[in-house]
Amino acid sequence: MSDRPISWEERIRRAAPYVLSLVRIVVGLLFFEHGLSKLFGFPAGEVRELFTLSWYSGVIEFMTGALLTAGLGTRAAAFVASGEMAFAYFLSHAPASFFPLINRGDAAILYCFIFFYLAFAGGGPCSLDHWLKGRVFENGRLPSGTRRA
């Protein structure tokens, strides 16, 4: 160990994985809230009629938002959420105008690409995926003396 102070770049490099986890949690909670609103009318909004396209989007947003917030199955959940947002943009927003500012599709685009990034980056160190990966050996078995929850 040296007594030299840590550079600003090194501090940022060390913090980057934790910032990834923070972004995943915040975006997951926001997406979860959209699903909660569509399925249960909370905190605001109307409950969507069962088995309509809007109801299915609420189910996807509720489930993937919860999984992303917890960091469980992050890559798969993010990929599904990214696809849903791309679908939503082209189905609901793009027909109104080419420009996202006019068609109010900028949030859908941002969600789509943040989720697409998370599908490749993973959940970061503060995720259930990361915790579970550390609990399993390469052969897929838990260490001896470890109890399953």
C-alpha positions in Angstrom: 0.0 0.0 0.0 1.3 3.4 -0.8 0.5 6.6 1.0 -0.4 8.4 -2.2 -3.9 9.7 -2.4 -6.3 7.9 -4.8 -6.8 9.8 -8.0 -10.2 11.2 -9.1 -10.2 8.8 -12.0 -9.5 5.8 -9.8 -12.4 6.8 -7.4 -14.8 7.0 -10.3 -13.6 3.7 -11.7 -14.2 2.0 -8.3 -17.6 3.6 -7.9 -18.9 2.8 -11.4 -20.3 -0.7 -10.6 -22.2 0.7 -7.7 -23.6 3.5 -9.8 -24.7 0.8 -12.3 -26.6 -0.9 -9.4 -28.1 2.4 -8.3 -29.3 3.2 -11.9 -30.8 -0.3 -12.2 -32.7 0.1 -8.9 -34.1 3.6 -9.7 -35.1 2.7 -13.3 -36.6 -0.6 -12.0 -38.7 1.2 -9.4 -39.9 3.7 -12.0 -40.9 0.9 -14.4 -42.5 -1.0 -11.5 -44.6 2.1 -10.7 -45.9 2.2 -14.3 -47.0 -1.5 -14.0 -48.5 -0.9 -10.6 -50.6 2.0 -12.0 -51.9 -0.1 -14.9 -52.7 -3.2 -12.9 -53.9 -1.6 -9.6 -54.5 2.1 -10.2 -51.9 3.0 -7.6 -50.6 5.6 -7.1 -52.7 7.1 -9.8 -54.4 6.0 -13.0 -57.1 3.6 -14.2 -57.0 -0.1 -13.8 -56.7 -1.6 -17.3 -59.3 -4.1 -18.5 -58.0 -7.7 -18.2 -56.2 -9.2 -21.2 -56.0 -6.1 -23.2 -52.7 -4.9 -24.7 -52.5 -2.2 -22.0 -53.0 -4.8 -19.3 -50.3 -7.0 -20.8 -47.9 -4.1 -20.8 -48.8 -3.5 -17.2 -47.9 -7.1 -16.3 -44.6 -6.8 -18.1 -43.8 -3.5 -16.5 -44.8 -4.8 -13.0 -42.8 -8.0 -13.3 -39.7 -6.8 -15.0 -39.7 -3.7 -12.8 -39.7 -5.8 -9.7 -37.0 -8.2 -11.0 -34.8 -5.3 -12.1 -35.2 -3.5 -8.7 -34.1 -6.7 -6.9 -31.5 -7.5 -9.5 -32.8 -11.0 -10.1 -32.6 -12.3 -13.7 -31.5 -8.8 -14.6 -30.3 -9.5 -18.1 -33.4 -11.4 -19.2 -35.8 -8.9 -17.5 -34.0 -5.9 -19.0 -34.1 -7.5 -22.5 -37.9 -8.1 -22.2 -38.5 -4.6 -20.9 -36.4 -3.1 -23.7 -38.4 -4.9 -26.3 -41.6 -3.8 -24.7 -40.6 -0.2 -24.8 -39.5 -0.5 -28.4 -42.8 -2.0 -29.3 -44.7 0.7 -27.3 -42.8 3.4 -29.1 -43.5 2.2 -32.6 -47.1 1.2 -31.8 -48.2 4.2 -29.8 -45.8 7.1 -30.3 -44.2 7.0 -33.7 -47.5 7.1 -35.7 -48.2 10.6 -34.2 -45.0 12.2 -35.4 -41.4 11.4 -36.4 -40.1 13.6 -33.6 -40.0 12.1 -30.1 -40.6 15.6 -28.5 -43.8 15.9 -30.5 -45.0 12.3 -30.1 -44.2 12.2 -26.4 -42.1 9.1 -26.9 -38.9 10.3 -25.4 -39.4 8.3 -22.2 -40.1 5.1 -24.1 -36.9 5.6 -26.0 -34.9 6.3 -22.9 -36.3 3.2 -21.1 -35.7 1.1 -24.2 -32.0 2.0 -24.4 -31.3 1.9 -20.6 -32.9 -1.5 -20.4 -30.9 -2.6 -23.5 -27.7 -1.5 -21.8 -28.6 -3.3 -18.6 -29.3 -6.5 -20.6 -25.6 -6.4 -21.5 -24.1 -4.8 -18.4 -25.9 -6.9 -15.8 -27.1 -5.9 -12.4 -23.9 -4.7 -10.8 -22.6 -5.7 -7.4 -25.7 -4.7 -5.4 -28.0 -7.3 -7.0 -29.4 -10.7 -6.2 -27.8 -12.0 -9.4 -24.3 -11.0 -8.0 -25.1 -12.5 -4.6 -26.3 -15.8 -6.0 -23.4 -16.0 -8.3 -21.0 -15.9 -5.3 -23.0 -18.7 -3.6 -22.7 -21.3 -6.4 -19.6 -23.2 -7.4 -18.7 -23.7 -11.0 -20.3 -27.2 -11.1 -23.6 -25.5 -10.2 -23.8 -26.8 -6.7 -24.0 -24.9 -3.4 -21.0 -25.3 -1.1 -21.3 -28.1 1.4 -22.8 -26.9 4.7 -24.9 -24.3 2.9 -28.6 -24.6 3.3 -31.1 -23.6 0.6 -33.5 -20.9 1.6 
